Amino acid sequence: MLGVPVGPDDDCFELGGDSPFAVRIGAALRARALPSPRLRELYRHPTARGTAASLGAPDSPRAGTAEGFAHSGALRSDE
């Protein structure tokens, strides 16, 4: 989505993300039936690791982790 690699501790907004980007992240997570943070939570937790932690850990081994968030495909650059 940003067109650059994003690691679990990279601040998406420092890498060029903005409000429309944050809305697309939420939509991408919902499209994959994953928990989606409120927009203000993405601003409070601008890294994949922080966002994942703020969402808690549902019944998946990687859910609630930065790795699970990254593997969700929500940050793919082709969307």
N, C-alpha and C positions, 0 to 999 in steps of 0.2 A: 504494500500500500504506500510506503514511503519511497520506494525505489532504491533503497539502500538496505544492507543487512542490519537487522535489529537483534541485539542480544538481550538476554533476560534482565540485565541491569542498565540498559541504555534508556535514557530519557527520550521518549518519542517526540516530545515537543522541542527538545534541543536539536533533534535531527530533522526538523522541518514540519512536524505535525501541527495541526491547528484544530479549531472547533469542528469543521467539516470532517477532518480525519477522525476525531474522537467519535463522532456520530457513526461513521463507517465502521469503526472497530466494533461498536455495540451492535450494529446491524449484522456484521459478519459473524459475531458470536451467536446471536439469536438465530441466524440462518442455519447454524450448525447445532442447534438445540443445546447450546451451552449457556451457563449463567452470563448475564450481561450487566456490567456495572452502570450506574447512573453517570451522566456526563461529569458531574462534580467529582465523583470518585476517580475518574481517569485523570483529572487535574490534580487531585490529592496524591495519587499513586501513578505517576507517569511512566513507570517501568513495567515490563511484563511481569516481573517477580512481585512488585508491589500490588499490581492489579489482581494477579492471581491470589495473593494472600488476602486481599480485601474481600474476595468473593467466597472464601472458605473452601472447604474440601469436600465435594460430593463423593459419591461412591465409585470413584475411579482412581486407580493407582497414581495417575499423574494429575488428576484434577486438583485445582488449588495450588499448583506449582507453576513456576515460570516455564518449565519444560512442557507441561501439559498445555499451557496457554500458547506457547510457540508451536507445538505440534497440532494445535487446533486449526491451523491454517489462517487464522484471523489476521496475521501480519504479512501474508503473501504479497509480493509486489505486483502480481499480475491482475489484481482486482482494482 
